[in-house]
Amino acid sequence: MYLTFDDGPTPECTRWILDQLAVKNIKATFFCVGSNAKEHPDLMKRLLEEGHAIGNHTMRHEKGTQTDKSTYFQSIEEAAKHVPSTLFRPPYGRIPMAYTKELRKKYKVIMWTWLSYDYHPEVSAETILKRAETIQSGDILVLHDNVKSFEKLKETLPELIDLIEQKGLNFSTIPA
């Protein structure tokens, strides 16, 4: 089972997430926005020192379906200077097929099988945890490391971890 976090690192959230994971000795994969990684190298260092995996999430969280190919690829390469990884997840989970084909020459494009919707104002923590009952071995889970989702994440992450452990599932990072 792969626990992943998109959009960080953010000082308000990442430290708390890392503290929660450390208590249970859980490793996760963080898809980092390049501008955040550039601004918070201390958090990037901590992610790596604690054994977590990182992946590229573009420099400025551009939407691939609304960004021309050249600009999008420049953003990915700019982010790579601050997020050294061959893993890539497109922001918003959408990307033109032509982009994906080219990206796969250099990156392993990682999507997900379970999306928390923790960013969505109409999705409650209770709903997220109810949906979490469907999680099974091999799933790639997406949560968000951003201020917008943080209050909901504080409610759900500890219980989500407990639920996954009760199912007897193990946590792993996504291999590069």
Beta strands, then each sheet from edge to edge (+ up, - down):
strand 1: 2-6
strand 2: 29-32
strand 3: 53-56
strand 4: 87-88
strand 5: 108-109
strand 6: 114-115
strand 7: 140-144
sheet 1: 3+ 2+ 1+ 7+ 6+
sheet 2: 4+ 5+
end
